[in-house]
Amino acid sequence: MKFPALALCFAILISATAQAQAPLALPTTAVNATVNETTKVTMRDGVELALEIFRAEDMQPRSTLYASGPLPLGDYRDAPNLPHTGPVAWWLDQGFNVVIAATRGTGDSGGEFDFMGREEQQDHYEVIEWIAAQPWSDQQVAGLGADYYGSSQWFMAIQNPPHLSCIAPVTAVLDPYSDWAWHQGLSNPGFLQWYEQELRQAWAYPANGASRYVDFDLQRQLLEHRVRDAWWQIRSAASYLDSVETAVFQVGSWRHTDALWTNNLARLDSLPTPAFTWVGSSATPLQNQDFLEQELLPWYQWCFAGKPRSGPALQPALRYQVVNSARNRASSGWPPANIKYTPLFASLGNNAGNEGLLLPEPDNGGRNRSVLQSSASTVESDAMDSRTVLLRSEALETAVDLAGPLLVQFHVSAASADTAFEVELYEEILQVRMPAGGPVLPDLFNPELPESAATQVSTRLELISSGSFKASQRSIIEAPGVTAVHNESGAAAQLTPGRINRFDLALAPRAWQLRAGSRLVLTVRQADDPALQHMERNDTLYHSHQYPTQLWLPLSADSRLLFRLPEPAVPALDPRTDELFNSNNPLILLPSAASVPPVEQREAGTDQNVP
């Protein structure tokens, strides 16, 4: 009888959540009295780079935001508003110039594309100094951009051009080898797909201008450089951070599609001074008006005002939002202090499949292992049953705040000398929508909702975090809370078939509020990898007291992990009682719905009395 109230609560909750997560509209102010011009600047080796310049028509000297990357500007050529550039028209309204460079070998720029190669890095120095010499420039330049354009800013800072005032890399990586291409020894097909579709194909069929065929063969480079070598070393900004002398404001997002920018959190101690980090919950920070106005604009204003001992200079080194919460928190480092690592244990019970529970205490009953199998003939429809273990917790009694690295610890014996796994952690949220015709009440003696109402109840999964690794390239983590360290040598450490190995997989860190009533869902799955595609993979995961599977959660100091008790099974009626109620006995008078008070108004146990 609590279903109507429950549905109303969930409807209100879902409505409020939808409002809180609705994207904020960016200003659509018309760009008046501004100039958009395309020019080319000659580099030291004679290559000409194409620049898109957006500035005020009055030619008054202004500070300039400089972005550089390989992607086309699409249909926004007059005033781009893209996830990797932000709203150019809005930046102009704030009093800045904006210059966007097409890296060599892309667009109208000359030369050959070389994916963050040495020549591309050195181009930033010359473009910044060229901007500073223009009559519309006040000789102050700052970096702008996200993703590839954000990583380019690190190379701007490493070159240390005299007129670079500061950088603000957004969701940018410092080490493309481990953060984009080869995470924990596993190839990242999404990285190659991004290059082929968003870069090569986009330039072959541009929305504006002539076609450009980018010749750089990224797939061959990935095959030739499968380990960290000199080719990757040149493209790793993390190797040269000690050369950075300018102020840094790096920006991340807990919801960004490329979770591996979070490796930067493990490198906070390596950043130059002053350096500040902000992590928000918007998937595309440069499209979020609150972030632009409250964080990025004040940073640039402070930077161009001479970096006084005020404003951003007085902020903590790390500030972050908590997803699903209005809380903003600050810390002197990562992970935050006073977090409590709390484990959940896998239990398969006596189920025949690979589905089980996440429990707060070890469960020594039921099956203590699950087998994952795949081969070259495995098809996608078989993947769930044969390649995946799915674990689900009970519903949370109260909201829980997580902040820090997440860790999955599991034990595996493999039939082959190598294998690979990917792990995903979700929050499962119950959604209850009221039927179009109004509330539908369950039948008095039937605890289940009618079919018309039951169709309105569903669940939604939100990805919290994920991680993957290849066993032969594994890294050993001694305790929860330690971020994974990559196998720098690149040497393979083959498994001994049949031997039980403990793997500690660090998922991407998060600051996340688990909502009351939601459940945690953990999947452990055999990962795909070209080097393993011809193997008959037969992996056994153990869930015993001696070899447990555990999920370690970094709880904030003021959070406790409490679960609701599972709904008790309804006992079957005694046959004689069942016959009594189901017969046409004139002595049994069933009460009408109107004569039964709401559950909340009845005393405990009174609804069990039979008249």
VENTA-V572633 format. One record per backbone hydrogen bond with DSSP energy under -1.0 kcal/mol. CO is the residue of the C=O (numbers start at 1). NH is the residue of the N-H. Records with the same first field share a line. If there is no record, write none. Layout:
CO=NH  NH
This chain:
2=6
3=7
4=8
5=9
6=10
7=11
8=12
9=13
10=14
11=15
12=16
13=17
14=18
15=19
16=20
17=21
30=32
33=57
35=55
37=53
39=51
41=49
43=46
47=43
48=110
49=41
50=102
51=39
52=100
53=37
54=98
55=35
56=59
62=138
63=97
64=142
65=99
66=144
67=101
69=103
73=76
80=88
82=85  86
84=146
86=88
87=91
88=92
89=93
90=94
91=96
92=95
97=65
98=54
99=67
100=52
101=69
103=106
106=109
110=105
117=121
118=122
119=123
122=126
123=127
124=128
125=129
126=130
127=131
128=132
131=134
134=137
136=62
140=64
141=165
142=66
145=170
146=149
147=151
148=152
151=155
152=156
153=157
154=158
155=159
161=164
163=141
166=143
167=249
169=251
170=147
174=238
175=179
176=180  181
177=182
181=188
183=186
184=470
186=183
188=191  192
189=193
190=194
191=195
192=196
193=197
194=198
195=200
196=201
199=203
200=204
201=205
203=212
216=218
217=221
218=222
219=223
220=224
221=225
229=233
230=234
233=236
236=239
237=240
240=243
241=244
247=167
248=276
250=278
251=171
252=280
257=259
258=261
259=262
260=263
261=264
262=265
264=267
267=270
268=271
274=248
276=250
277=319
278=252
279=321
280=254
284=287
285=288
288=292
289=293
290=294
291=295  296
292=297
295=299
296=300
297=301
298=302
299=303
300=304
302=307
303=306
308=310
310=313
311=314
312=315
317=277
318=331
319=279
320=329
322=325
323=513
327=322
329=320
331=318
340=555
342=553
344=551
345=359
347=357
348=351
349=367
354=390
356=392
357=347
359=345
368=543
370=541
372=539
374=537
375=378
379=382
380=383
382=386
383=387
386=373
387=526
389=524
390=356
391=522
392=358
395=564
396=517
400=514
401=556
402=512
404=510
406=507
407=552
408=505
409=550
410=503
411=542
412=501
413=540
414=498
417=495
419=471
420=527
421=469
422=525
423=467
424=523
425=464  465
426=521
427=462
428=519
429=460
431=458
435=438
443=446
450=454
451=455
453=456
454=457
456=433
458=431
460=429
462=427
465=425
466=508
467=423
469=421
470=473
471=474
472=493
479=482
486=488
487=490
496=499
501=412
503=410
505=408
510=404
511=323
512=402
514=400
515=518
518=396
519=428
520=393
521=426
522=391
523=424
524=389
525=422
529=532
532=535
535=537
537=374
538=415
539=372
540=413
541=370
547=544
549=346
550=409
551=344
552=407
553=342  555
554=403
555=340
556=559
560=562
562=397
574=578
575=579
576=580
577=581
578=582
583=585
585=588
593=596
598=601
599=602
603=606
605=608
606=609
